[in-house]
């Protein structure tokens, strides 16, 4: 019986970390603060955005980029190493009709082209407040939580004069990172340890 309890607890911890990931924009030298969360749901990948510090007159394209960032490079230089957009299926982005095809059928977008699938983040955020929150669902199956982990999210066209050179970037890490989720995971781990002891 103890083995079953331990197994169930361990499974719940693993599932919690494999079904969610988050990019946290919290660099001290950055302008944008907040999170982009990725959560696996039965009908697709949920992407939740909660950002502040948006500014400028241009909308903000946003993408999952191939590389995880080495923070030792320092901000804003680190964003230069994010690499290309995550595109394992080689979408034909050079084609002049890419934007039209992508908006009509999201499965034809680069997997990491969040702007192509959901639209760019509004300039100055929602209603010019500098903040933006939104929840989106990617039903294409081309982008999974596991695809995002170990990569980065880049937000473009941050206002001119930004110390980050017109873009912000953050690494994507596995796991649940909200306070409530962290408490749940700690409780599960404590139960796991107690059941083994």
C-alpha positions in Angstrom: 0.0 0.0 0.0 2.8 2.4 0.9 4.4 1.8 -2.5 1.1 2.8 -4.2 0.8 6.0 -2.2 4.5 6.9 -2.9 3.9 6.2 -6.6 0.8 8.3 -6.9 2.5 11.3 -5.0 5.6 11.0 -7.2 3.4 10.8 -10.4 1.5 14.0 -9.3 4.7 15.9 -8.8 6.1 14.8 -12.2 2.8 15.7 -14.0 2.6 19.1 -12.4 6.1 19.9 -13.7 5.7 18.4 -17.1 2.3 20.0 -17.9 3.3 23.6 -17.3 6.1 26.1 -18.0 6.6 29.8 -17.5 8.8 32.6 -18.8 9.2 35.3 -16.1 10.2 38.8 -17.2 11.8 40.1 -14.0 15.2 41.3 -15.1 16.4 44.3 -13.0 17.5 46.1 -16.1 14.4 45.3 -18.1 11.3 47.4 -18.7 8.7 44.7 -19.1 7.7 42.7 -16.0 5.3 39.7 -15.8 4.9 36.2 -17.1 4.0 34.1 -20.1 2.7 30.7 -18.9 2.3 27.6 -21.0 -0.1 24.9 -19.7 -1.1 21.6 -21.4 -4.9 21.2 -21.6 -6.9 18.4 -23.1 -7.8 20.5 -26.2 -4.4 22.2 -26.7 -1.7 24.5 -25.3 -3.0 27.4 -23.1 -0.9 30.5 -23.2 -1.5 33.0 -20.4 0.1 36.5 -20.6 0.3 39.0 -17.8 2.7 41.9 -18.5 3.3 45.4 -17.5 5.8 48.1 -18.6 4.7 48.0 -22.3 5.2 51.2 -24.2 5.8 52.8 -27.6 3.7 53.3 -30.7 4.3 49.9 -32.3 2.6 46.6 -31.5 4.8 43.9 -29.9 5.3 40.7 -31.8 6.2 37.8 -29.5 7.7 34.4 -30.1 9.2 31.4 -28.6 12.9 31.4 -29.7 15.1 28.4 -30.1 17.8 29.1 -27.4 17.7 29.4 -23.7 19.5 32.6 -22.6 22.8 32.7 -20.8 22.2 35.4 -18.3 26.0 35.8 -17.7 26.0 37.8 -21.0 24.1 40.5 -19.3 21.1 42.5 -20.3 20.3 43.5 -23.1 23.0 41.6 -24.9 21.6 38.3 -23.8 18.6 38.8 -26.1 20.9 38.7 -29.1 21.5 35.0 -28.4 17.9 33.9 -28.4 18.4 32.5 -31.9 15.6 32.0 -34.4 11.9 31.5 -33.8 11.2 27.9 -32.8 10.2 26.3 -36.1 10.7 22.5 -36.2 8.3 22.1 -39.1 10.1 24.6 -41.3 7.2 26.9 -42.1 7.8 28.9 -45.2 8.2 32.3 -43.6 10.0 33.8 -46.7 6.8 33.4 -48.8 5.1 36.7 -49.3 1.8 35.1 -48.2 3.1 33.7 -44.9 1.2 36.1 -42.7 -2.0 35.5 -44.6 -1.6 31.7 -44.5 -0.6 31.7 -40.8 -3.6 33.8 -39.7 -6.0 31.6 -41.8 -4.5 28.3 -40.5 -2.4 28.4 -37.4 -0.9 25.0 -38.1 1.0 26.7 -41.0 2.7 29.2 -38.7 6.1 28.7 -37.2 5.4 26.7 -34.0 6.8 29.5 -31.9 5.1 32.4 -33.8 2.8 33.5 -31.0 2.1 36.8 -32.7 1.1 34.9 -35.9 -1.3 32.7 -34.0 -2.7 35.1 -31.4 -1.8 38.6 -32.7 0.8 41.0 -31.5 0.6 42.4 -28.0 -1.0 45.9 -28.2 1.3 48.9 -28.2 1.2 50.5 -24.7 -0.7 47.4 -23.5 -4.5 47.4 -23.1 -6.1 50.8 -23.4 -2.7 52.6 -23.2 -2.2 51.4 -19.6 1.2 49.7 -20.3 -0.3 46.4 -19.1 -1.6 43.5 -21.0 -3.3 40.2 -19.9 -4.7 37.6 -22.2 -5.4 33.9 -22.4 -5.0 32.0 -25.7 -5.4 28.4 -26.8 -3.2 26.8 -29.4 -5.1 23.8 -30.8 -2.6 23.1 -33.6 -0.5 20.6 -31.7 2.6 22.2 -33.2 3.7 23.7 -29.8 3.8 21.7 -26.6 5.0 22.5 -23.1 8.0 20.3 -23.6 8.9 22.3 -26.7 8.9 25.6 -24.8 11.1 24.4 -21.8 14.7 25.3 -22.3 14.0 28.0 -24.8 13.1 31.6 -24.5 10.3 34.1 -25.1 11.1 37.4 -26.8 8.8 40.4 -27.0 9.8 42.9 -29.7 9.3 46.7 -30.2 9.7 47.8 -26.6 9.8 51.6 -26.7 12.8 53.5 -28.2 15.3 54.2 -25.5 14.7 51.0 -23.6 17.8 49.7 -21.9 17.0 46.4 -23.6 17.3 47.7 -27.1 13.7 47.4 -28.3 13.1 43.9 -27.0 12.7 41.9 -23.8 13.5 38.2 -23.3 13.1 35.6 -20.6 13.9 31.9 -20.3 11.2 29.3 -20.2 11.4 26.9 -17.2 9.3 23.8 -16.5 6.9 23.6 -13.6 4.2 25.5 -11.9 5.5 28.8 -10.6 2.4 30.5 -9.1 2.4 30.7 -5.3 -0.6 28.4 -5.0 1.1 25.9 -7.3 4.3 26.0 -5.4 2.5 25.4 -2.1 0.7 22.4 -3.6 4.0 21.0 -4.9 5.7 21.5 -1.6 2.8 19.8 0.2 3.1 16.8 -2.3 6.8 16.6 -1.7 6.4 16.6 2.1 3.8 13.9 1.8 6.1 11.9 -0.4 9.0 12.2 2.0 6.8 11.3 5.0 5.4 8.3 3.2 8.9 7.0 2.5 10.2 7.7 6.1 
